[in-house]
Amino acid sequence: MTVITRFPPSPTGFMHIGTARTGLFNWLYARRHGGKMLFRIEDTDRSRHSEEAVQAIINGLNWMGIDWDGDVVSQFARSDRHAEVAHELVKAGKAYYCYCTPEELEQMREDAKKEGRPTFYDRRWRDNPPSAPPEGVSPVVRIKAPMSGERVVHDKVQGDVRVAAEQLDDFIILRADGTPTYMLAVVVDDHDMGVTHVIRGDDHLNNTFRQNVIYEAMGWDIPSYAHLPLILGPDGAKLSKRHGATSVEEYRDMGYLPEAMRNYLLRLGWSHGDDEIIETEQAIKWFDLEHINQGAARFDFDKLNFVNAHYMKLADNDRLADLTIDIYKLRGINVSEIGRARLMARMDELKSRAKTLVQLADDAEFLVRDIPYEFEEKAAAQLNEDGKFIVRVIHDNLTGLSAFTADELESLCKSTADYHRDGKLGKVMMPLRAAVTGKASSPSLVHAMEVLGLEEVSKRIEYALSKL
């Protein structure tokens, strides 16, 4: 048997981080077994459909490095096939036309409430095919759900889940306007696409009992199910905007690497012993459904930052430079070839201290910017009269260095501190850093000065002294 999974998001908004994890798990399972992951857009709800959302989902998958097999399938484009199955079920006596008006259904619910009964449709048309259909009423098609016994879903994550058949109603599979409901469309599509494993959020578990009724009525094989627990915020509540970013694109813009997100989302509900760092190739070899946790996972930004910092250190310097320059473009900063060269020269240090690309871009911005630049408040405070004096001393001695290297610059700073500040190096470095970078903190200042060069450093010091 060829394993076939599917990723079927609804295009009603940006791709939520939980949706991304579902896509990742489907992808890993298919790839591990040499199978396929299909991509279907569940777009039957045209009132909420958004082409922008479709593109955002595709962009999110591409950024995550998750590919799929075949073309993207539109569920809406298959509506005729869904309706065909509904009418086939009616002909087979497994479904029926219901001619209840909205007013009758509302009265039915009200009567049930008064009598303390379930407010399900009372099945009045189930075994009462009309000899002459009521005029002016377009019927819906309802499935004949089982009315007794126990229904069981064999789930790879949740175990065997049981409900009494009495809890299932004769739900609608085809609306009065001839459009299919989600329950019908998803079953028909999964069957026609040959899906063998349905891996999705556990908020769909109740739907599974109903969908299995359609599978059985059509005599189709029921796929294997694995329902994933929710992702919660750090406080144990459902992950939402108040916890921070919730869409994949937001995490990209916050400076996380796709390989780090894959690793983090993998561990957010699945485990392999105590392993925290699991690269994608290893994940494909190890991933299974049996080690998905039954309990909800909590999103932990500290752990995500730890994982991302790990992958930052491993990342290719050229790639990091390109990604960082993309961030600068969004900030309206044009990076010259000289700026890129400076960035590359210090990339080993920059990536070793950064948890995200945004942090790396913040740390390195002074390397790619030209005069004029603004001074942080704390940096400006360092350039008081005492600070300016020290900076002037350094400036006056720069041309006397035998070579403009980090070692020579460090020696100059130490000798200046010994002579003017009782050996307190910080009282030299802090105002000098403020003048050269405009910041109160930065990567190694003397190494950055070496990269900037004598002419640029001199210009920056002169600019700082004149501006402040």
C-alpha positions as CSV (number, residue, x, y, z in Angstrom):
1,M,0.0,0.0,0.0
2,T,1.3,3.5,-0.9
3,V,0.8,5.9,2.0
4,I,-1.1,8.9,0.9
5,T,-1.7,11.8,3.3
6,R,-3.3,15.2,2.6
7,F,-3.0,18.8,3.7
8,P,-6.5,20.4,3.3
9,P,-6.5,24.0,4.7
10,S,-9.5,26.3,4.4
11,P,-8.5,29.6,2.7
12,T,-10.1,32.0,5.2
13,G,-7.0,33.6,6.6
14,F,-3.3,33.2,7.0
15,M,-1.8,29.9,7.9
16,H,-2.0,29.3,11.6
17,I,1.0,27.7,13.3
18,G,-1.2,24.8,14.2
19,T,-2.1,24.3,10.5
20,A,1.6,24.4,9.7
21,R,2.3,21.7,12.3
22,T,-0.5,19.5,10.7
23,G,1.1,20.0,7.3
24,L,4.5,19.1,8.7
25,F,3.3,15.9,10.3
26,N,1.5,14.8,7.1
27,W,4.6,15.6,5.1
28,L,7.0,13.7,7.4
29,Y,4.7,10.7,7.5
30,A,4.4,10.5,3.8
31,R,8.1,11.0,3.1
32,R,9.1,8.4,5.7
33,H,7.0,5.8,4.0
34,G,7.9,6.8,0.5
35,G,4.4,7.9,-0.1
36,K,2.7,11.1,-1.2
37,M,1.3,14.2,0.5
38,L,-1.5,15.8,-1.5
39,F,-2.6,19.5,-1.2
40,R,-6.3,20.4,-1.3
41,I,-7.8,23.8,-0.7
42,E,-11.2,23.3,1.1
43,D,-12.9,26.3,-0.5
44,T,-16.5,25.2,-0.7
45,D,-17.5,28.1,1.6
46,R,-17.3,30.8,-1.0
47,S,-18.5,33.6,1.3
48,R,-15.3,33.3,3.3
49,H,-13.0,32.3,0.4
50,S,-9.9,34.5,-0.1
51,E,-7.4,34.1,-2.9
52,E,-5.0,36.1,-0.8
53,A,-5.3,33.4,1.9
54,V,-4.7,30.7,-0.6
55,Q,-1.5,32.4,-1.7
56,A,-0.5,32.9,1.9
57,I,-0.9,29.2,2.6
58,I,1.2,28.3,-0.4
59,N,3.9,30.9,0.6
60,G,3.9,29.5,4.1
61,L,4.5,25.9,2.9
62,N,7.2,27.1,0.5
63,W,8.9,29.0,3.3
64,M,8.7,26.0,5.6
65,G,10.3,23.8,3.0
66,I,7.3,21.5,2.8
67,D,6.5,20.3,-0.7
68,W,3.6,18.3,-2.0
69,D,2.8,15.9,-4.8
70,G,0.7,16.8,-7.8
71,D,-1.3,20.0,-8.4
72,V,-3.2,21.9,-5.8
73,V,-6.8,20.6,-5.8
74,S,-9.8,23.0,-5.4
75,Q,-12.6,21.3,-3.5
76,F,-15.1,23.8,-4.9
77,A,-14.2,22.7,-8.4
78,R,-15.3,19.2,-7.5
79,S,-18.8,20.2,-6.4
80,D,-20.5,18.2,-9.3
81,R,-18.7,15.0,-8.1
82,H,-19.9,15.6,-4.6
83,A,-23.5,16.1,-5.7
84,E,-23.2,12.9,-7.8
85,V,-22.3,10.9,-4.7
86,A,-25.2,12.4,-2.7
87,H,-27.8,11.4,-5.3
88,E,-26.1,8.0,-5.7
89,L,-26.7,7.5,-1.9
90,V,-30.4,8.4,-2.3
91,K,-30.8,5.9,-5.1
92,A,-29.2,3.2,-2.9
93,G,-31.6,4.0,0.0
94,K,-28.7,5.2,2.2
95,A,-29.8,8.9,2.1
96,Y,-33.0,10.7,1.4
97,Y,-34.6,14.0,0.4
98,C,-35.8,16.1,3.2
99,Y,-38.5,18.8,2.4
100,C,-38.6,20.5,5.8
101,T,-38.9,24.3,5.6
102,P,-36.7,26.5,7.9
103,E,-39.8,27.3,9.9
104,E,-40.6,23.6,10.5
105,L,-37.0,23.0,11.6
106,E,-37.1,25.9,14.0
107,Q,-40.4,24.6,15.5
108,M,-38.9,21.2,15.8
109,R,-36.0,22.5,17.8
110,E,-38.3,24.6,20.1
111,D,-40.6,21.6,20.8
112,A,-37.6,19.4,21.6
113,K,-36.2,22.0,24.0
114,K,-39.5,22.2,25.8
115,E,-39.7,18.5,26.2
116,G,-36.1,18.1,27.2
117,R,-35.2,16.1,24.1
118,P,-32.1,16.4,21.9
119,T,-32.7,19.1,19.3
120,F,-31.7,16.8,16.4
121,Y,-33.8,16.7,13.2
122,D,-36.6,14.2,14.0
123,R,-36.1,12.2,10.8
124,R,-39.7,12.7,9.6
125,W,-38.7,12.3,5.9
126,R,-36.3,9.4,6.5
127,D,-38.8,6.6,5.7
128,N,-41.5,8.7,4.1
129,P,-40.6,9.2,0.4
130,P,-43.2,11.6,-1.0
131,S,-45.5,10.5,-3.8
132,A,-45.8,14.2,-4.7
133,P,-43.0,16.4,-3.3
134,P,-44.3,19.6,-1.6
135,E,-44.5,22.5,-3.9
136,G,-42.1,25.4,-3.6
137,V,-39.6,23.6,-1.3
138,S,-36.2,22.6,-2.6
139,P,-35.1,19.5,-0.7
140,V,-31.8,18.9,1.1
141,V,-30.2,15.5,1.1
142,R,-29.7,13.8,4.5
143,I,-27.7,10.7,5.2
144,K,-29.3,7.8,7.0
145,A,-27.2,7.7,10.2
146,P,-27.3,4.5,12.3
147,M,-29.9,4.7,15.1
148,S,-28.6,2.2,17.6
149,G,-25.4,0.5,18.8
150,E,-22.0,2.0,19.4
151,R,-19.7,3.9,16.9
152,V,-15.9,3.5,17.3
153,V,-13.1,5.5,15.8
154,H,-9.8,3.7,15.9
155,D,-7.3,6.6,16.3
156,K,-3.5,6.3,16.1
157,V,-3.2,9.0,18.7
158,Q,-6.3,9.1,20.9
159,G,-6.8,5.3,20.9
160,D,-10.3,3.9,20.4
161,V,-12.9,6.6,20.8
162,R,-16.6,5.6,21.2
163,V,-19.9,7.3,21.0
164,A,-23.5,5.9,21.1
165,A,-25.1,6.0,17.7
166,E,-28.0,7.9,19.2
167,Q,-25.7,10.9,19.3
168,L,-25.5,11.1,15.6
169,D,-28.2,12.8,13.6
170,D,-29.3,12.5,9.9
171,F,-27.0,15.3,8.9
172,I,-27.3,17.2,5.6
173,I,-24.8,16.2,2.9
174,L,-26.3,18.3,0.1
175,R,-27.9,21.7,0.6
176,A,-31.1,22.8,-1.1
177,D,-29.1,24.8,-3.6
178,G,-27.3,21.7,-4.7
179,T,-24.0,22.5,-3.0
180,P,-22.3,19.9,-0.9
181,T,-21.6,20.3,2.8
182,Y,-18.1,19.9,4.2
183,M,-18.9,16.4,5.6
184,L,-19.7,15.0,2.2
185,A,-17.0,16.9,0.2
186,V,-14.1,15.8,2.5
187,V,-15.1,12.2,2.3
188,V,-15.6,12.1,-1.4
189,D,-12.3,14.0,-2.0
190,D,-10.3,11.8,0.4
191,H,-11.7,8.7,-1.3
192,D,-11.2,9.8,-4.8
193,M,-7.6,11.0,-4.0
194,G,-6.8,7.7,-2.5
195,V,-6.0,9.1,1.0
196,T,-4.9,6.3,3.3
197,H,-4.1,8.4,6.4
198,V,-6.0,11.4,7.8
199,I,-3.7,13.3,10.1
200,R,-5.5,16.4,11.5
201,G,-6.3,18.4,14.6
202,D,-8.5,16.8,17.3
203,D,-11.1,19.5,16.8
204,H,-12.2,17.3,13.9
205,L,-12.6,14.1,15.9
206,N,-16.4,14.6,16.3
207,N,-16.6,15.1,12.5
208,T,-14.9,11.7,12.0
209,F,-17.9,9.8,13.4
210,R,-20.2,11.4,10.9
211,Q,-17.8,11.1,8.0
212,N,-17.4,7.4,8.6
213,V,-21.2,7.0,8.1
214,I,-20.7,8.2,4.5
215,Y,-17.7,5.9,4.0
216,E,-19.8,2.9,5.1
217,A,-22.8,3.9,3.1
218,M,-20.7,4.1,0.0
219,G,-18.8,0.9,0.8
220,W,-15.5,2.7,0.8
221,D,-12.4,1.9,2.8
222,I,-12.1,4.1,5.9
223,P,-8.7,5.7,6.2
224,S,-6.4,5.5,9.3
225,Y,-6.9,8.4,11.6
226,A,-4.5,10.4,13.8
227,H,-6.0,13.4,15.6
228,L,-3.5,15.8,16.9
229,P,-4.0,17.7,20.2
230,L,-4.2,21.4,20.3
231,I,-1.4,23.9,20.6
232,L,-1.8,26.0,23.7
233,G,-0.2,29.3,24.8
234,P,2.3,29.4,27.6
235,D,-0.6,30.0,30.0
236,G,-2.5,26.9,29.0
237,A,-5.2,28.7,27.0
238,K,-5.7,28.1,23.3
239,L,-2.9,29.8,21.3
240,S,-4.2,33.1,20.1
241,K,-3.0,36.6,19.1
242,R,-2.7,37.7,22.8
243,H,0.2,35.2,23.2
244,G,2.0,36.7,20.2
245,A,2.4,35.6,16.6
246,T,0.1,32.9,15.4
247,S,0.7,32.8,11.6
248,V,3.6,31.2,9.9
249,E,4.4,34.5,8.0
250,E,4.7,36.3,11.3
251,Y,7.4,33.9,12.5
252,R,9.2,34.3,9.3
253,D,9.1,38.1,9.7
254,M,10.3,37.8,13.3
255,G,13.5,36.3,12.0
256,Y,13.1,32.5,12.5
257,L,14.7,30.1,10.1
258,P,12.4,27.5,8.4
259,E,14.6,24.6,9.5
260,A,14.3,25.8,13.1
261,M,10.5,26.1,12.8
262,R,10.3,22.5,11.4
263,N,12.4,21.2,14.3
264,Y,10.4,23.2,16.9
265,L,7.0,22.2,15.5
266,L,8.0,18.6,15.3
267,R,8.8,18.6,19.0
268,L,5.6,20.4,19.7
269,G,3.5,17.3,20.2
270,W,5.9,14.5,19.1
271,S,9.0,13.2,20.8
272,H,11.9,10.9,20.2
273,G,13.4,10.2,23.6
274,D,15.1,13.3,24.9
275,D,16.2,14.6,21.6
276,E,15.5,18.3,21.1
277,I,17.6,19.1,18.0
278,I,16.2,16.9,15.2
279,E,17.2,17.9,11.7
280,T,14.8,17.3,8.9
281,E,16.5,14.3,7.3
282,Q,16.6,12.5,10.7
283,A,13.0,13.5,11.4
284,I,11.9,11.8,8.1
285,K,13.6,8.6,9.3
286,W,12.1,8.7,12.8
287,F,8.7,10.2,12.5
288,D,5.7,7.9,13.4
289,L,2.2,8.4,14.7
290,E,2.7,6.3,17.8
291,H,4.9,8.9,19.5
292,I,2.5,11.8,19.0
293,N,1.5,13.0,22.5
294,Q,-2.2,12.7,23.5
295,G,-2.0,15.9,25.6
296,A,-2.0,19.4,24.3
297,A,1.4,21.0,23.7
298,R,2.3,24.5,25.1
299,F,4.1,27.0,22.9
300,D,7.4,28.1,24.5
301,F,9.2,31.1,22.9
302,D,12.3,30.5,25.0
303,K,12.6,27.0,23.5
304,L,11.9,28.2,20.0
305,N,14.7,30.8,20.5
306,F,17.0,28.1,21.7
307,V,16.3,26.0,18.7
308,N,16.6,28.9,16.3
309,A,19.9,30.0,17.8
310,H,21.3,26.5,17.2
311,Y,20.3,26.6,13.5
312,M,21.6,30.2,13.1
313,K,25.1,29.0,14.2
314,L,24.9,26.2,11.5
315,A,23.6,28.4,8.7
316,D,25.7,29.3,5.7
317,N,27.1,32.9,6.0
318,D,26.1,33.9,2.5
319,R,22.5,32.8,3.1
320,L,22.3,34.6,6.4
321,A,23.7,37.8,4.7
322,D,21.0,37.6,2.0
323,L,18.3,37.1,4.6
324,T,19.5,39.9,6.7
325,I,19.7,42.3,3.7
326,D,16.1,41.4,3.0
327,I,15.2,42.6,6.5
328,Y,17.1,45.9,5.8
329,K,15.2,46.4,2.6
330,L,12.0,46.3,4.6
331,R,13.5,48.9,6.8
332,G,14.3,51.1,3.8
333,I,18.0,50.5,4.1
334,N,19.9,49.9,0.9
335,V,23.0,47.8,1.5
336,S,26.0,48.5,-0.8
337,E,28.5,45.9,-1.8
338,I,30.8,47.4,0.8
339,G,28.1,47.0,3.4
340,R,27.6,43.4,2.5
341,A,31.3,42.7,2.7
342,R,31.4,44.2,6.2
343,L,28.4,42.1,7.2
344,M,30.1,39.0,5.8
345,A,33.4,39.8,7.6
346,R,31.7,39.7,11.0
347,M,29.1,37.1,10.3
348,D,30.7,34.3,12.4
349,E,30.5,36.5,15.5
350,L,27.1,38.0,14.6
351,K,25.4,34.6,14.2
352,S,27.0,33.2,17.3
353,R,25.3,35.8,19.5
354,A,21.9,36.1,17.7
355,K,18.7,34.1,18.5
356,T,16.9,35.4,15.4
357,L,17.6,37.1,12.1
358,V,16.0,40.3,13.4
359,Q,18.4,40.3,16.3
360,L,21.3,39.7,13.9
361,A,20.1,42.6,11.7
362,D,19.8,44.9,14.7
363,D,23.3,44.0,15.9
364,A,24.8,44.5,12.5
365,E,22.9,47.5,11.2
366,F,25.7,50.0,12.1
367,L,28.0,48.0,9.7
368,V,25.8,48.6,6.7
369,R,24.6,52.1,7.4
370,D,26.3,55.2,6.3
371,I,26.5,58.6,7.9
372,P,24.2,60.2,9.0
373,Y,22.7,57.8,11.6
374,E,20.7,58.4,14.7
375,F,22.0,57.7,18.2
376,E,20.2,55.6,20.8
377,E,19.4,57.5,23.9
378,K,21.8,55.4,26.0
379,A,24.5,55.9,23.4
380,A,24.0,59.7,23.3
381,A,24.3,59.8,27.1
382,Q,27.8,58.2,26.8
383,L,28.9,61.2,24.7
384,N,28.9,63.8,27.5
385,E,32.0,66.0,27.9
386,D,34.0,63.2,29.5
387,G,33.0,60.8,26.8
388,K,33.8,63.2,24.0
389,F,37.2,63.8,25.6
390,I,38.1,60.1,25.5
391,V,36.8,59.7,22.0
392,R,39.0,62.7,20.8
393,V,42.0,61.0,22.4
394,I,41.3,57.8,20.5
395,H,40.7,59.8,17.3
396,D,43.9,61.7,17.6
397,N,45.9,58.5,17.9
398,L,44.4,56.4,15.2
399,T,46.8,57.6,12.5
400,G,49.7,56.7,14.7
401,L,48.9,53.0,14.7
402,S,51.3,50.7,13.0
403,A,48.4,48.8,11.5
404,F,44.6,49.3,11.7
405,T,43.9,46.0,13.3
406,A,41.7,44.8,16.2
407,D,44.9,44.0,18.2
408,E,46.4,47.5,17.7
409,L,43.0,49.1,18.4
410,E,42.6,47.2,21.6
411,S,46.1,48.2,22.7
412,L,45.3,51.8,22.1
413,C,42.1,51.6,24.1
414,K,43.8,49.9,27.0
415,S,46.7,52.4,27.1
416,T,44.1,55.3,26.9
417,A,42.2,53.7,29.8
418,D,45.4,53.3,31.8
419,Y,46.5,56.9,31.3
420,H,43.1,58.7,31.5
421,R,40.7,56.4,33.4
422,D,42.7,54.5,36.0
423,G,42.7,51.4,33.8
424,K,38.9,51.2,33.6
425,L,38.5,50.0,30.0
426,G,34.8,50.3,30.0
427,K,35.0,54.1,30.4
428,V,36.9,54.2,27.1
429,M,35.0,51.5,25.2
430,M,31.5,52.7,26.0
431,P,31.7,56.3,24.6
432,L,33.9,55.0,21.7
433,R,31.2,52.4,20.8
434,A,28.5,55.1,21.0
435,A,30.4,57.3,18.6
436,V,31.3,54.6,16.1
437,T,28.0,52.6,16.1
438,G,25.3,55.0,17.5
439,K,24.5,52.1,19.9
440,A,25.1,51.4,23.6
441,S,25.9,47.7,22.8
442,S,27.3,46.0,19.8
443,P,29.4,43.0,18.7
444,S,33.2,43.3,19.4
445,L,33.9,47.0,18.8
446,V,37.6,46.7,17.9
447,H,36.9,43.9,15.3
448,A,34.1,46.0,13.9
449,M,36.4,49.1,13.7
450,E,38.9,47.0,11.8
451,V,36.3,46.0,9.3
452,L,35.1,49.6,8.9
453,G,38.6,50.8,8.3
454,L,40.5,53.9,9.4
455,E,38.8,56.4,7.1
456,E,35.3,55.3,8.0
457,V,36.0,55.2,11.7
458,S,37.5,58.7,11.6
459,K,34.5,60.0,9.7
460,R,32.1,58.5,12.3
461,I,33.9,59.9,15.3
462,E,34.0,63.3,13.7
463,Y,30.3,63.0,12.9
464,A,29.5,62.0,16.5
465,L,31.5,64.8,18.0
466,S,29.9,67.4,15.8
467,K,26.3,66.1,16.2
468,L,26.4,65.7,20.0
